[in-house]
Structures are given as structure tokens and as C-alpha cells.
């Protein structure tokens, strides 16, 4: 009950900020909605996202015969980087958000910057899939969540050497391995409807 009520309120304010947003109690319905938003002729890519992976979106799109730019299939670091660059001009870009404030702002933290760059400009449409666990009260809370929850958990997943990877707590470090290089707040969507937010009443991703 709480998730559905909160989800409906967040969807309302996101729509007021010119995003297109929907709430679903269950991931199965959310997945079907995401697939329905992607024209079969689109070139599709994505940024690093545990949420998108947990939902199995890439596998579904592959099985349906979509044209995918998949950096994980690159045979070298150079090819991987080139695919990441090409993704900035794809038709549909899939990602999540590190946090969403209750008043409808998205916050993302990024190491290379390719994910936040695509959210800001390039792909014709961006689809943001996010669990209700990403919703926090204020923009300050969203920034805090991105830096003190999402970033440390991702660093531990990548097995990189930063203070947060060692302790689980952000130290506002200047490490060469830090993924806290770009912190972007998206408070309005332009053009209207380019960014579509699918909010799901489950805990997903970091």
C-alpha cells in the first residue's frame, strides 16, 4: 500500500516536470511497459545498471531481435569504449537512477560520464527503470544516497581500490579509481517526454 501511494505521488510530480512516468507494483508489468516503449526499428544501448540487468531487459530485447549496442561483447578495451561512444547516438538508451527525490528530481553519479551524458543529451529517448528503494525525501537526500549508498556498493561490485570499497563508507576521496566523478541532477526533461521513468514497487539495484 505504501509503495503504491508513494509511487503514484512521485509519478505525478515527474509528469509535472515533463518526464513521462509510470508506476508498477510488479516487475513483470514494468518489463512489458519498457518493451512496449521501444520501436522495433530502434538501435538500443544502455549504461551500467544493476536494475536493468536484474530486470533482464537486455536478454529480452536480444531474444526479440532488437539491434543492440552491447559494450560487454567488445573484444578489446578500445572497442568497448567505441561502443560506449556510439551509444550516445542510439535511439533508445536504458539506465536507472541512483536516487529520485519525492519532488521528482533524478540524481546520478558516474565514473566515465557516459551514462549521465546519455541522460542529458544524445539518444532519442531514455528509459529510466528504478525500484522504489531509490526514492528519498529531498534532493539533498538523493545526493547523499548517490554518494554514500550507490557509489560504495558499486565500488565493491567492481572490486576497485577506494576507501568506500574497503569500508563501505564514503570518504569523499580523490582516488584514481573513484566513480564519483560526475554527479548530475536532472530536474526537468527537455524535450518533454524524452526521458521516461518506470518506477517499480520493489527493491532493485543500488
C-alpha positions in Angstrom: 0.0 0.0 0.0 2.7 2.5 1.0 4.8 1.8 -2.2 1.8 2.2 -4.4 0.8 5.5 -2.8 4.3 6.9 -2.8 4.8 5.7 -6.4 1.7 7.4 -7.6 2.8 10.7 -6.0 6.3 10.5 -7.5 4.9 9.7 -10.9 2.6 12.8 -10.7 5.5 15.2 -9.9 7.7 13.6 -12.6 5.0 14.2 -15.2 4.7 17.8 -14.0 8.5 18.1 -14.6 7.9 17.0 -18.3 9.1 13.4 -17.8 6.8 10.6 -18.8 6.4 8.4 -15.8 4.5 5.2 -14.7 4.4 3.2 -11.5 4.0 -0.6 -11.4 3.7 -2.8 -8.3 5.4 -5.7 -10.1 8.5 -6.0 -12.3 6.7 -8.2 -14.9 4.3 -5.4 -15.8 7.1 -2.9 -15.7 9.2 -5.0 -18.1 6.3 -5.3 -20.6 5.8 -1.5 -20.4 9.5 -0.9 -21.1 9.5 -3.2 -24.1 6.3 -1.6 -25.5 8.1 1.8 -25.4 10.9 0.7 -27.8 10.1 0.7 -31.5 11.4 -2.5 -33.2 13.5 -0.3 -35.6 15.4 1.3 -32.8 19.1 0.9 -32.0 19.2 0.2 -28.3 22.0 0.6 -25.8 22.4 1.1 -22.0 24.7 2.3 -19.3 25.9 0.3 -16.4 22.8 -0.6 -14.4 22.2 -3.4 -11.9 18.4 -2.6 -12.2 18.3 -3.1 -15.9 20.3 -6.3 -15.6 18.1 -7.6 -12.7 15.0 -7.0 -14.9 16.6 -9.0 -17.8 15.8 -6.3 -20.3 18.9 -6.8 -22.4 18.2 -10.6 -22.8 14.5 -9.9 -23.7 15.5 -7.4 -26.3 18.1 -9.7 -27.8 15.6 -12.6 -28.0 13.1 -10.3 -29.7 15.7 -9.4 -32.4 16.4 -5.8 -31.5 19.5 -4.1 -32.8 21.7 -3.8 -29.6 24.9 -1.9 -29.0 26.4 -4.2 -26.2 29.7 -3.0 -24.9 30.1 -6.2 -22.9 30.6 -8.1 -26.2 33.6 -6.0 -27.1 36.8 -7.9 -27.8 39.1 -5.1 -26.5 39.0 -2.1 -24.3 39.2 0.1 -27.4 36.2 -1.5 -29.0 34.3 -1.2 -25.7 35.0 2.5 -25.5 33.9 2.9 -29.1 30.6 1.2 -28.4 30.1 3.5 -25.4 30.6 6.5 -27.7 28.2 5.1 -30.3 25.6 4.6 -27.5 25.4 8.3 -27.1 23.7 8.5 -30.5 21.4 5.4 -30.2 17.6 5.6 -30.5 16.8 4.2 -27.0 19.1 4.3 -24.0 18.3 2.2 -20.9 19.5 3.1 -17.5 18.4 3.6 -13.9 18.8 6.4 -11.4 20.9 6.3 -8.2 18.2 8.3 -6.5 14.9 10.1 -7.1 13.6 12.8 -4.8 10.0 12.8 -3.8 9.5 16.1 -5.7 10.7 14.5 -9.0 14.4 15.1 -9.5 16.7 12.4 -10.7 20.3 12.1 -9.3 23.0 10.0 -10.9 26.7 9.5 -10.1 29.1 8.3 -12.8 32.7 7.4 -13.4 33.3 7.7 -17.1 30.3 10.0 -17.6 28.8 8.1 -20.5 25.6 7.2 -18.6 24.9 10.8 -17.4 25.9 12.2 -20.8 23.3 10.0 -22.5 20.6 11.0 -20.0 21.3 14.7 -20.7 21.7 14.6 -24.5 22.1 12.3 -27.5 19.8 9.3 -27.6 16.3 10.0 -28.9 14.7 8.6 -25.8 16.0 7.5 -22.4 14.2 4.9 -20.3 14.9 5.0 -16.6 13.9 1.9 -14.6 14.1 2.3 -10.9 13.0 0.4 -7.8 11.0 2.2 -5.1 14.2 1.9 -2.9 15.7 4.7 -5.0 13.0 7.2 -3.8 14.1 9.5 -1.0 12.6 12.6 0.6 14.6 15.5 -0.7 17.1 16.4 -3.3 19.8 16.6 -0.6 18.8 13.1 0.5 19.1 12.0 -3.2 22.6 13.4 -3.5 23.6 11.7 -0.2 22.1 8.4 -1.3 24.0 8.5 -4.6 27.3 9.2 -2.9 27.1 7.2 0.3 24.9 4.2 -0.8 25.1 3.7 -4.6 28.8 4.5 -5.1 30.2 2.4 -2.3 28.1 -0.6 -3.3 29.2 -0.3 -6.9 32.8 0.1 -6.0 32.6 -3.2 -4.0 31.0 -4.8 -7.0 33.8 -3.6 -9.3 36.5 -4.7 -6.8 38.3 -1.4 -7.2 40.5 0.2 -4.5 38.9 3.2 -2.9 38.2 4.0 0.8 34.5 3.2 0.3 35.3 -0.1 -1.3 37.3 -1.0 1.8 34.9 0.3 4.5 31.6 0.7 2.8 31.5 4.4 3.8 32.2 7.4 1.5 35.3 9.4 2.4 34.9 12.0 -0.4 38.2 10.6 -1.8 40.3 11.7 -4.8 41.2 8.2 -5.7 42.1 7.4 -9.3 39.6 4.6 -9.1 36.7 6.8 -7.8 33.4 6.6 -9.7 32.3 9.8 -8.0 33.5 12.0 -10.9 30.2 13.3 -12.3 27.2 13.9 -10.2 24.2 15.1 -12.2 20.8 16.3 -11.1 18.0 16.2 -13.8 15.2 18.4 -12.5 13.3 18.9 -15.8 13.0 16.9 -19.0 13.5 18.6 -22.4 12.2 17.9 -24.8 9.1 16.9 -22.9 8.7 13.1 -22.7 12.2 12.3 -23.9 13.1 10.7 -20.5 10.6 8.1 -19.5 10.7 6.8 -15.9 9.4 3.4 -14.9 9.1 3.2 -11.1 8.7 -0.3 -9.7 7.4 -1.2 -6.2 10.3 -3.5 -5.5 13.9 -3.0 -4.2 16.1 -3.1 -7.3 19.8 -2.2 -7.9 21.9 0.1 -5.8 
